[in-house]
Amino acid sequence: MNNTPETYKKAAMLNHAPVTKNRKKLRSGSNQNMFAYFLLLPSFIFLSLFTFYPTLKSVYLSFYSGPMTRLEFSGLDQYKDVLSDEIFRKVILNNILFIIGTVPASLFLAMYLAIWLNKKMAGSALLRTSFFYPTIIPLIAVANIWLFIYTPQYGLLAKFLQGIGAHGPNWLGSQSTVMIAMILMIIWKDTGFYMIFYLAGLQNLPKDVYESAMIEGAKPFQMFRYITFPLLMPTTLFVMIVAITNAFKNVDHLYIMTKGGPDNASNLLLYHIYEAAFTNWDLGKAAVLTVVLIAVLLSITAFNYLFLDKKIHY
């Protein structure tokens, strides 16, 4: 074996070559990561200013009580007062009823409309636009439209009932009907929005599975039960989280229609926070209610993604 200096140099160069390549790869990967972080920096700044900081500030203010001009540290007493408040319990119950009334009905109607409009038929584009149109109308405008519908004696619904010889209740002035009226309005507004997600999900489903089912003689309901519905579960999970979130944040209509009345029968948590902060100027109570809202939303989202997500086959 020739152990000349040239041989040692060649061996060293061969051993050094993989190390050099690895260093270049690491530098390249590091540069790509830095570029990715640079692109994410504007979003992180906005999240910090308008999400993280207000959240931390709300947690901080939740331990203080009193008027805005002279807040005093109260510790957990503020939480005890809010959680034992009868109005707070009623508002939470209203929100639960609102979710139960709007989310399942909206998802069912959205899926039904999407399956119907996914078929090739004349006028399907016009029908899709018609069902989606309420989504682009601001909720304040929707509230004014439905306020005209629900107005006693002179409203559209009252005139219709008078035409068939019936008399409807005061939809927004009765504790037994105001929540039903709110639920119907939100279902009308949000169903078209969720329908778009289901249409996108249906168009991504494999066609060969349906062809095989048709060859085997499967009926339409069987194909929906054993093929369409299971394959749409990822879309359903996403839409359900969006619908539950909307059920907590869609409160603009309350300011126009009921102000949370009668006797807090239509009041929801987010509107209750608005009243505490900007009507009563009780920032401590509003901060506690905000922390409760954040905790509820995080719990619902975590349950959906950590528990239900494991039962879904993608």
C-alpha positions in Angstrom: 0.0 0.0 0.0 1.4 3.4 -1.0 1.5 5.7 2.0 2.7 8.8 0.3 1.7 12.3 1.4 -0.5 12.6 -1.7 -2.5 9.6 -0.6 -3.1 11.1 2.8 -4.3 14.4 1.2 -6.7 12.5 -1.1 -8.1 10.5 1.8 -8.6 13.7 3.9 -10.3 15.4 1.0 -12.7 12.4 0.6 -13.5 12.4 4.3 -14.0 16.2 4.3 -16.4 16.2 1.3 -19.4 14.7 3.1 -18.9 17.1 6.0 -18.8 20.1 3.6 -22.0 18.9 1.9 -23.8 18.5 5.3 -22.7 22.0 6.3 -24.1 23.4 3.1 -27.4 21.6 3.6 -27.6 22.9 7.2 -26.8 26.4 6.0 -29.4 26.1 3.3 -32.1 24.8 5.7 -31.2 27.5 8.2 -31.6 30.2 5.5 -35.0 28.7 4.5 -36.2 28.7 8.1 -35.1 32.3 8.5 -36.9 33.3 5.4 -40.1 31.5 6.6 -39.8 33.3 10.0 -39.4 36.6 8.1 -42.6 36.0 6.2 -44.5 35.0 9.3 -43.2 38.1 11.2 -46.0 40.5 10.1 -48.7 38.0 11.1 -47.0 37.5 14.5 -46.9 41.2 15.1 -50.6 41.6 14.4 -51.4 38.5 16.6 -49.3 40.0 19.4 -51.0 43.4 19.2 -54.6 42.3 18.7 -54.8 38.8 20.2 -52.1 38.0 22.7 -51.8 41.4 24.4 -55.5 41.9 24.8 -55.9 38.4 26.2 -53.2 38.9 28.7 -54.5 42.3 29.6 -58.0 40.9 30.2 -56.5 38.2 32.5 -54.7 41.0 34.4 -57.8 43.2 34.7 -59.9 40.3 35.8 -58.3 40.5 39.2 -59.4 44.1 39.7 -62.8 45.6 40.5 -64.4 49.0 40.6 -65.1 51.8 38.1 -62.7 52.4 35.3 -61.1 55.5 36.9 -60.2 53.7 40.2 -59.6 50.0 39.9 -58.7 48.1 43.0 -57.1 44.7 43.3 -59.7 42.2 44.4 -58.1 38.8 43.6 -60.5 36.0 43.0 -63.4 37.9 44.6 -64.3 39.3 41.2 -64.6 35.7 39.8 -66.8 34.6 42.7 -69.1 37.6 42.2 -69.5 37.0 38.5 -69.9 33.2 38.7 -72.5 33.5 41.4 -74.5 36.2 39.4 -77.9 35.0 38.4 -77.8 37.1 35.1 -74.5 35.4 34.2 -76.0 31.9 34.7 -79.0 32.9 32.5 -76.7 34.3 29.8 -74.7 31.0 29.8 -77.9 29.0 29.5 -79.0 31.2 26.7 -75.8 30.6 24.8 -76.1 26.9 25.3 -79.6 26.9 23.9 -78.5 29.2 21.1 -75.8 26.6 20.1 -78.2 23.7 20.4 -80.7 25.5 18.2 -78.4 26.9 15.5 -75.4 24.5 15.0 -77.1 21.1 14.3 -79.9 22.7 12.1 -77.4 24.8 10.2 -75.0 21.9 9.5 -77.9 19.6 8.5 -79.4 22.1 6.1 -75.9 23.1 4.7 -75.1 19.4 4.0 -78.5 18.8 2.4 -78.2 21.8 0.2 -74.6 21.0 -0.8 -75.5 17.4 -1.8 -78.5 18.7 -3.8 -76.6 21.5 -5.5 -73.6 19.3 -6.2 -75.6 17.6 -8.9 -75.4 18.7 -12.5 -78.7 20.4 -13.2 -79.9 23.6 -14.8 -79.7 26.7 -12.7 -77.4 25.2 -10.0 -75.1 28.2 -10.1 -78.0 30.6 -9.6 -79.3 28.5 -6.7 -75.9 28.4 -5.1 -75.6 32.2 -5.3 -79.1 32.6 -3.9 -78.4 30.4 -0.8 -75.0 32.0 -0.3 -76.3 35.6 -0.6 -77.4 36.0 3.1 -73.8 35.4 4.1 -72.5 38.5 2.5 -75.2 40.7 4.1 -73.9 42.4 7.3 -75.5 41.1 10.4 -76.8 44.6 11.3 -78.6 44.7 7.9 -80.0 41.2 8.5 -81.3 42.3 11.9 -83.2 45.2 10.3 -84.7 42.9 7.7 -85.9 40.4 10.3 -87.0 43.2 12.6 -89.5 44.1 9.9 -90.5 40.4 9.6 -91.1 40.0 13.3 -92.8 43.4 14.0 -96.2 42.7 15.6 -99.4 43.6 13.6 -97.5 45.3 10.8 -94.6 42.9 10.1 -94.4 40.5 7.2 -95.0 37.4 9.4 -97.9 39.1 11.2 -99.5 40.0 7.8 -99.1 36.5 6.6 -100.7 35.0 9.7 -103.6 37.5 9.5 -104.1 36.4 5.9 -104.8 32.8 7.0 -106.9 33.9 9.9 -104.3 33.4 12.7 -102.6 35.8 15.1 -98.9 35.3 16.0 -97.3 36.3 19.3 -95.0 39.2 19.9 -91.9 37.3 18.7 -89.3 39.7 20.1 -91.3 40.9 23.1 -92.1 37.5 24.7 -89.6 35.5 26.7 -90.9 32.2 25.3 -90.4 33.1 21.6 -87.5 35.6 21.4 -84.8 32.9 21.4 -86.6 30.9 18.7 -86.8 34.0 16.6 -83.1 34.7 17.0 -82.2 31.1 16.2 -84.3 31.1 13.0 -82.6 34.3 11.8 -79.1 33.0 12.4 -79.9 29.7 10.6 -81.1 31.6 7.6 -77.9 33.7 7.5 -75.2 31.1 8.2 -76.5 28.0 6.3 -75.3 29.2 2.9 -71.8 29.9 4.4 -71.4 26.4 5.6 -72.9 25.0 2.4 -69.8 26.3 0.5 -67.5 24.2 2.7 -69.6 21.1 2.1 -69.6 21.7 -1.6 -65.8 21.9 -1.6 -65.7 18.7 0.4 -68.1 16.8 -1.9 -66.1 17.8 -5.0 -63.0 16.2 -3.5 -64.6 12.8 -2.8 -63.3 9.9 -5.0 -65.7 9.1 -7.8 -64.6 5.4 -8.1 -66.1 4.6 -4.7 -69.6 5.8 -5.9 -69.2 3.9 -9.1 -68.4 0.7 -7.2 -71.4 1.2 -4.9 -73.7 1.7 -7.9 -72.5 -1.5 -9.5 -73.2 -3.3 -6.3 -76.7 -1.9 -6.3 -76.5 0.5 -3.4 -79.4 2.9 -2.9 -78.9 6.7 -2.6 -79.5 6.7 1.2 -77.1 3.8 1.7 -74.4 5.6 -0.3 -74.9 8.7 1.8 -74.8 6.8 5.1 -71.8 4.6 4.3 -69.8 6.7 1.9 -70.7 10.4 1.7 -71.3 11.1 5.4 -68.1 9.3 6.7 -65.9 10.9 4.1 -67.3 14.4 4.9 -66.6 14.0 8.6 -63.3 16.1 8.4 -65.4 18.9 6.8 -68.1 18.5 9.4 -65.6 18.8 12.2 -64.2 22.1 10.8 -67.7 23.5 10.0 -68.9 22.6 13.5 -66.1 24.4 15.2 -66.8 27.5 13.0 -70.5 27.3 13.8 -70.0 27.0 17.5 -67.6 30.0 17.4 -70.1 32.0 15.4 -72.8 31.2 18.0 -70.7 33.0 20.6 -69.7 36.0 18.4 -72.9 36.7 16.4 -74.4 39.3 18.7 -74.6 42.4 16.6 -78.3 41.7 16.0 -79.1 42.0 19.7 -78.2 45.6 19.8 -80.7 46.3 17.0 -83.5 44.0 17.9 -83.8 43.3 21.6 -80.9 44.8 23.6 -80.7 41.3 25.3 -84.4 41.5 26.5 -87.0 40.9 27.5 -85.6 40.3 31.0 -82.3 38.9 29.5 -84.2 36.2 27.6 -82.1 36.8 24.5 -78.9 38.0 26.1 -75.7 36.2 25.1 -72.3 36.1 26.7 -70.5 38.5 24.2 -73.3 41.1 24.5 -73.2 40.7 28.3 -69.5 41.6 28.1 -70.3 44.6 26.0 -72.9 45.8 28.5 -70.5 45.4 31.4 -67.6 47.2 29.7 -69.3 50.0 27.7 -72.7 50.5 29.5 -71.8 50.0 33.1 -68.0 50.8 32.7 -67.1 47.8 34.9 -63.9 46.7 33.3 -63.1 44.2 35.9 -66.3 42.3 35.4 -66.0 42.5 31.7 -62.5 41.1 31.9 -63.7 38.2 34.0 -66.5 37.5 31.5 -63.9 37.7 28.7 -61.7 35.1 30.4 -64.7 32.8 30.8 -65.5 33.2 27.1 -61.9 32.4 26.1 -61.8 29.4 28.4 -65.1 28.1 27.0 -64.0 28.5 23.4 -60.6 26.9 24.0 -62.2 24.0 25.8 -64.7 23.4 23.0 -62.0 23.6 20.3 -59.6 21.3 22.3 -62.3 18.7 22.8 -63.2 18.7 19.1 -59.6 18.4 17.9 -58.2 16.2 20.7 -61.1 13.8 21.1 -63.4 13.9 18.0 -60.5 14.3 15.6 -59.2 10.9 16.6 -62.5 9.2 15.6 -62.4 10.7 12.1 -60.7 8.9 9.2 -59.1 11.3 6.7 
